[in-house]
């Protein structure tokens, strides 16, 4: 590991504004895991991570759960290499597990327009799960275009492009242990 990379991991790069540090994320994930564990006591939910951005959140969340669970992943494409969603959602990796009759929790990194989540509800309802809920780490409510139901929400997110903790911009920043906003997006301040 180069020294520059070490600084990158321990300090916020000059092009980013820190939103939530590692401690805040750990606390929020633990709170969400406690809520899910209480709601699913005596059941075994299927946790479905929406790749790629949710992989860190899914890993930390399932380690914190106090109930047995199964884990699977889907991959959807709506951004490509752009900062803004195209509005078109494409399923690029389907489930391996059969979720018919199962309690399913889709785990998303971030919800903004709601189009991706709407696609998930409409597509996977046809797989005949017993129940479908969503856990999302970041919710950009002010960007909502489609009314969607989210049962478990972590942080409210500013209307800025967020990276880190699994979220990327052009493949960069996904490995950061914290969440930050690209400075070039806005000078808006955000209050958790």
C-alpha positions in Angstrom: 0.0 0.0 0.0 1.4 3.4 -1.0 1.6 6.2 1.5 -0.9 8.2 -0.6 -3.4 5.4 -0.3 -2.9 5.3 3.4 -3.8 9.0 3.7 -6.7 8.4 1.4 -8.1 5.7 3.8 -7.5 7.7 7.0 -8.3 11.3 5.8 -10.9 12.8 3.5 -9.5 13.5 0.1 -9.5 17.2 -0.8 -12.3 16.7 -3.4 -14.7 15.3 -0.8 -16.8 16.6 2.1 -17.2 14.1 5.0 -20.9 13.3 5.7 -20.8 10.3 8.0 -17.6 8.8 9.6 -17.0 5.1 10.4 -18.4 5.4 13.9 -21.7 7.0 12.8 -22.1 4.3 10.2 -21.4 1.5 12.7 -24.0 2.9 15.1 -26.6 3.3 12.4 -26.1 -0.2 11.0 -26.3 -1.6 14.5 -29.6 0.3 15.1 -31.0 -1.0 11.8 -29.9 -4.6 12.6 -31.6 -4.4 16.0 -34.9 -3.3 14.4 -34.8 -6.0 11.8 -33.8 -8.7 14.4 -36.8 -7.6 16.5 -39.2 -7.6 13.6 -38.1 -11.0 12.3 -37.6 -12.9 15.6 -38.5 -16.5 14.9 -38.2 -16.1 11.2 -35.4 -16.4 8.7 -35.4 -13.5 6.3 -33.7 -13.5 2.9 -31.4 -10.5 2.7 -31.0 -9.4 -0.9 -28.2 -6.9 -1.5 -28.5 -4.6 -4.5 -25.1 -4.5 -6.1 -22.7 -3.0 -6.3 -23.1 -0.1 -3.9 -24.7 -2.1 -1.0 -22.0 -4.7 -0.5 -20.4 -3.2 2.5 -23.7 -2.3 4.1 -25.0 -5.8 3.5 -21.9 -7.4 5.0 -22.0 -5.2 8.2 -25.7 -5.5 8.5 -25.9 -9.4 8.4 -23.0 -9.6 10.9 -25.1 -7.5 13.3 -28.4 -9.4 12.9 -29.5 -11.5 15.8 -31.6 -13.8 13.6 -30.7 -16.4 11.1 -30.8 -15.2 7.5 -30.0 -16.2 3.9 -28.1 -13.8 1.7 -28.3 -13.3 -2.1 -27.6 -10.4 -4.4 -29.1 -8.8 -7.5 -27.4 -6.2 -9.7 -29.3 -3.4 -11.4 -28.0 -0.7 -13.7 -29.5 2.8 -13.9 -26.5 5.2 -13.8 -23.9 3.8 -16.1 -20.9 6.2 -15.8 -23.1 9.2 -15.2 -23.8 11.2 -12.0 -27.5 11.2 -12.8 -29.8 8.2 -13.3 -30.9 7.5 -16.8 -34.4 6.6 -15.5 -34.1 3.2 -17.1 -33.4 0.3 -14.8 -32.0 -3.0 -16.1 -31.6 -6.2 -14.1 -28.0 -7.5 -14.9 -27.8 -10.2 -12.2 -30.8 -12.1 -10.9 -31.4 -14.0 -7.7 -29.9 -17.4 -7.2 -32.2 -18.3 -4.3 -35.9 -19.1 -4.7 -37.7 -16.4 -2.7 -41.2 -17.9 -3.2 -42.9 -17.9 0.2 -40.0 -16.2 1.9 -39.7 -13.0 3.9 -37.4 -10.8 1.8 -35.5 -7.6 2.7 -33.9 -5.8 -0.2 -30.9 -3.8 1.0 -30.0 -0.7 -0.9 -27.2 1.7 -0.5 -29.1 4.8 -1.5 -32.6 5.8 -2.7 -33.1 9.0 -4.6 -35.7 9.1 -7.4 -37.3 5.9 -6.2 -37.3 4.4 -9.8 -34.9 1.6 -8.9 -36.9 0.6 -5.8 -40.1 0.8 -7.8 -38.6 -1.6 -10.3 -37.5 -3.9 -7.5 -41.1 -4.0 -6.1 -42.7 -4.5 -9.5 -40.2 -7.2 -10.7 -39.8 -9.3 -7.6 -43.4 -9.3 -6.5 -43.8 -11.8 -9.4 -41.4 -14.2 -7.6 -44.1 -14.7 -5.0 -42.3 -13.8 -1.7 -44.3 -14.0 1.5 -43.3 -10.4 2.3 -41.0 -7.7 0.8 -39.4 -4.9 2.7 -36.5 -2.5 2.1 -33.5 -1.4 4.2 -31.7 1.6 2.8 -28.6 3.3 4.2 -29.1 6.7 2.6 -32.4 8.3 1.6 -32.5 11.4 -0.6 -36.1 12.3 -0.1 -36.0 15.6 -1.9 -35.1 13.8 -5.1 -38.1 11.4 -5.0 -40.1 11.1 -8.2 -41.8 7.8 -7.4 -43.7 7.1 -4.1 -42.0 4.0 -2.6 -42.2 2.3 0.8 -39.0 2.0 2.8 -39.3 0.2 6.1 -35.8 0.6 7.4 -33.9 3.9 6.8 -30.5 4.8 7.9 -29.5 8.4 7.2 -31.3 11.2 5.3 -28.9 12.2 2.6 -28.2 15.6 1.1 -29.0 16.3 -2.5 -25.3 15.7 -3.4 -23.4 12.9 -5.1 -22.4 10.6 -2.3 -19.4 8.2 -2.4 -17.6 5.8 0.0 -18.7 2.8 2.0 -19.5 0.9 -1.2 -20.8 3.9 -3.3 -18.6 5.0 -6.2 -18.1 7.6 -8.9 -16.7 6.0 -12.0 -15.3 3.1 -10.0 -13.5 5.5 -7.6 -14.1 5.9 -3.8 -16.0 2.6 -3.3 -13.4 1.4 -0.8 -13.6 4.4 1.6 -14.8 3.4 5.1 -16.8 6.6 5.5 -19.5 8.4 3.4 -18.6 11.7 1.7 -20.0 14.1 -0.9 -18.2 15.3 -4.0 -17.3 18.9 -3.3 -17.9 19.9 -6.9 -21.6 19.0 -6.6 -22.7 21.6 -4.1 -21.7 23.8 -1.2 -24.9 22.9 0.7 -24.4 22.0 4.3 -26.0 18.9 5.7 -27.3 18.1 9.1 -27.8 14.5 10.2 
